[in-house]
Amino acid sequence: MSVPQYLRKASLIVGGDQDGLDLSELRFAFQVRRGDLQTPNSADIRVYNLSDDTAARIMQMQPTPEFTRVVLQAGYEGNFGLIFDGSIKQIRHGRESQTDTYIDITAADGDSAYNFSVTALSLAAGATPKDAISSIIQVMASHGVSPGYIPDLSGNPAPRGQVFFGMSRDRLRDLAKDTQCSWSIQDGKVDFIPLTAYKPGDVPVINSQTGMIGLPEQTQNGIRLKCLLNPNIKIGQQVQLDNNSIQQLRYGLGNDRTQAIERANAGKFGTTINTDGMYYVMVANHSGDTRGNDWYTDMICLAINADVPLGLNATPTIGQQYVDSIKRYG
C-alpha cells in the first residue's frame, strides 16, 4: 500500500427491495468484526442526529421493513473500499445527551444462510468434493449468499452416489474438514481456504510507513497488530510484516522440558514468527468514527508455515494419533 494515509473517506448506505438511503454525510461510528470462523461476521453502527422522519423510516418494521441491508465502505482517498455488507438484524433508538440522538444498527453477514438453510440433495457417483460444495452453496443462494473463493480441491471422485441432508452449515463443515479447509462467509460469499494455503491476490505490507500503529505482539493466539483503517486487509489473505518489529512472547519459568512444550504448542497454533515475514490474516476488525479519533484495523495473524492444530485436521480412519500436523503453507 503506497498511497498516503490521510483524508478519511466513508460511505454508509441502508437499502431495501426498492431503493437505498445514503447516510454518508451524517456522523456515524462503527465496529466491524471479521474472521475466518464459520459463524457470521457482524457490525454495530451508530448514526447520529437523524431527522425524526428518517429515523422512523429506518426503524419501520410493520408491515415489512423498508430497509433490510447495510453496506459500509471506509478508508482514505486512494485506498477506499468495502468493509461490511450484511443484513440488518436490529435497530434501536437512543439519546447520548440533551442535544445528540442516535440509532444503532446491528447487522450480520450471511446469518440467514447460516441459521436457516437446509440441504437435501443427492449427487451421482463420480462427484468431487468441489461439486458437493458448489451444490450446497447453490442451495444456500435463496438466503442471499453466493460462491466466493473455492480452490481446486484434491480428492478422488466418489465411487458411489452421495446424499447430503441437514443444515447446510453442517454439511459445509464436514466437507471443509474432509478437504483440510476452513470456510466462512465474507460479504455474502462463501470462501473455502485450504489450511495449507491462503487467498491469492496482492500482499499488503504492514509497517510504520504504511500505517502500522505501535508494534506487533506475539501472543498465544497469534500475532496481534493494529494499523490505520485499511479496507484491503481481507480474511484469508497474506500480509507481510517486519519480523524485527514483533515483540516476542514471554514463556513461563518452568524447566527446560516445560518451555520446550510451550514452544512446540506455539508452533502448532500458528503463533511462531515466520522467517520470511509472511502471515495469514485470521481476524481483521475495523473500528471508526467519522467525527472522532478511531480509524483503525486490528488484526490477528498466523505464520503461514505454522503447524495446524491436530484438532483442525480431518479425522483419519487409522486414528488421529498417527497423523502429523500439516503446514499452512509449503
Long-range contacts (C-beta under 8 A, 24 or more apart in sequence): 1-79, 1-204, 1-205, 1-210, 1-211, 1-230, 1-232, 2-210, 3-76, 3-77, 3-78, 3-79, 4-76, 4-78, 5-76, 5-79, 5-210, 5-211, 5-228, 6-76, 6-77, 7-76, 7-77, 8-74, 8-75, 8-76, 8-290, 8-295, 9-74, 9-75, 9-76, 9-77, 9-80, 10-72, 10-73, 10-74, 10-75, 10-288, 10-290, 11-71, 11-72, 11-73, 11-74, 12-45, 12-47, 12-70, 12-71, 12-72, 12-73, 13-70, 13-71, 14-58, 14-67, 14-69, 14-70, 14-71, 14-88, 14-105, 15-67, 15-68, 15-69, 15-70, 15-71, 16-65, 16-66, 16-67, 16-68, 16-69, 17-68, 20-67, 21-54, 21-57, 21-58, 21-67, 23-47, 23-50, 26-50, 27-289, 27-290, 27-291, 28-289, 28-290, 29-288, 29-289, 29-290, 29-292, 29-294, 30-72, 30-74, 30-84, 30-286, 30-287, 30-288, 30-289, 31-285, 31-286, 31-287, 32-72, 32-83, 32-84, 32-285, 32-286, 32-287, 33-285, 34-83, 34-84, 34-186, 34-235, 34-283, 34-284, 34-285, 34-286, 35-184, 35-235, 35-282, 35-283, 35-284, 36-182, 36-184, 36-193, 36-235, 36-236, 36-282, 36-283, 37-184, 38-114, 38-169, 38-172, 38-173, 38-182, 38-183, 38-184, 39-114, 40-86, 40-108, 40-109, 40-110, 40-111, 40-114, 40-185, 41-84, 41-86, 41-108, 41-109, 41-110, 41-184, 41-185, 41-186, 42-86, 42-106, 42-107, 42-108, 42-109, 43-70, 43-72, 43-84, 43-86, 43-105, 43-106, 43-107, 43-108, 43-109, 44-104, 44-105, 44-106, 44-107, 45-70, 45-72, 45-104, 45-105, 45-107, 46-102, 46-103, 46-104, 46-105, 47-102, 47-103, 47-105, 48-96, 48-100, 48-101, 48-102, 48-291, 49-100, 49-101, 49-102, 50-101, 50-103, 55-93, 55-101, 55-103, 58-91, 58-103, 58-105, 59-91, 59-93, 59-103, 70-105, 70-107, 73-231, 74-229, 74-231, 74-286, 74-288, 74-295, 75-229, 75-230, 75-231, 76-228, 76-229, 79-230, 79-231, 79-232, 80-231, 81-231, 81-232, 82-187, 82-231, 83-229, 83-231, 83-286, 84-109, 84-187, 84-286, 85-109, 85-187, 85-188, 86-110, 86-111, 86-187, 86-188, 87-111, 87-112, 87-144, 109-185, 109-186, 109-187, 109-188, 110-143, 110-144, 110-145, 110-185, 110-188, 110-190, 112-143, 112-144, 113-140, 113-143, 113-144, 113-145, 113-168, 113-169, 113-185, 114-169, 114-185, 116-143, 117-142, 117-143, 117-167, 117-168, 117-169, 118-166, 118-167, 118-168, 119-164, 119-165, 119-166, 119-167, 119-168, 119-171, 120-164, 120-165, 121-163, 121-164, 121-165, 122-161, 122-162, 122-163, 122-164, 123-158, 123-161, 123-162, 123-164, 124-161, 125-157, 125-158, 125-159, 125-160, 125-161, 126-157, 126-158, 127-157, 127-158, 127-162, 128-153, 128-155, 128-157, 128-158, 129-153, 129-155, 129-175, 129-178, 129-179, 132-162, 132-164, 132-171, 132-175, 133-172, 133-175, 133-192, 135-164, 136-164, 136-168, 136-171, 136-172, 136-175, 137-172, 137-190, 139-168, 140-168, 140-190, 144-188, 145-185, 145-188, 145-189, 145-190, 146-188, 146-189, 146-190, 147-189, 147-190, 148-186, 148-189, 148-190, 148-191, 148-192, 149-189, 149-191, 149-192, 149-193, 149-199, 149-200, 149-236, 150-190, 150-191, 150-192, 151-192, 151-193, 151-194, 151-197, 153-179, 153-181, 153-192, 153-194, 154-179, 155-179, 177-313, 177-314, 177-315, 178-314, 179-314, 180-313, 180-314, 180-326, 182-236, 182-312, 184-235, 184-236, 186-234, 186-235, 186-236, 191-235, 191-236, 193-236, 195-308, 195-312, 195-313, 195-326, 195-328, 196-326, 196-327, 196-328, 196-329, 196-330, 197-328, 197-329, 198-236, 198-237, 198-238, 198-280, 198-304, 198-328, 198-329, 199-234, 199-236, 199-237, 201-234, 201-237, 202-232, 203-237, 203-238, 203-239, 203-240, 203-278, 204-230, 204-232, 204-233, 204-237, 204-239, 204-240, 205-239, 205-240, 206-239, 206-240, 206-241, 206-299, 207-241, 207-242, 207-245, 208-245, 212-245, 213-296, 215-245, 215-246, 215-247, 216-241, 216-245, 216-246, 216-247, 217-246, 217-247, 218-246, 218-247, 218-248, 218-249, 218-271, 218-273, 219-249, 219-271, 220-249, 220-266, 220-269, 220-271, 221-269, 221-271, 221-300, 222-269, 222-270, 222-271, 222-282, 222-283, 222-300, 222-301, 222-302, 223-271, 223-273, 223-279, 223-299, 223-300, 223-301, 223-302, 223-303, 224-298, 224-299, 224-300, 225-298, 225-299, 225-301, 226-296, 226-297, 226-298, 226-299, 227-296, 227-297, 227-299, 228-295, 228-296, 228-297, 229-286, 229-287, 229-288, 229-295, 229-296, 229-297, 230-297, 231-286, 233-281, 233-284, 233-297, 233-299, 234-281, 234-284, 235-281, 235-282, 235-283, 235-284, 236-280, 236-281, 237-280, 237-281, 238-278, 238-279, 238-280, 238-281, 238-304, 239-278, 239-279, 239-281, 239-299, 239-301, 240-277, 240-278, 240-279, 241-277, 241-279, 241-301, 242-277, 243-273, 243-274, 243-275, 243-277, 246-273, 248-273, 267-306, 267-307, 268-306, 268-307, 268-308, 268-309, 268-310, 268-325, 269-306, 269-307, 269-309, 270-302, 270-303, 270-306, 270-307, 270-308, 270-328, 271-302, 271-303, 271-306, 272-303, 272-306, 273-303, 274-303, 274-304, 274-305, 274-306, 275-305, 278-303, 278-304, 278-329, 279-303, 279-304, 280-304, 280-328, 280-329, 302-328, 303-328, 304-328, 304-329, 304-330, 305-329, 305-330
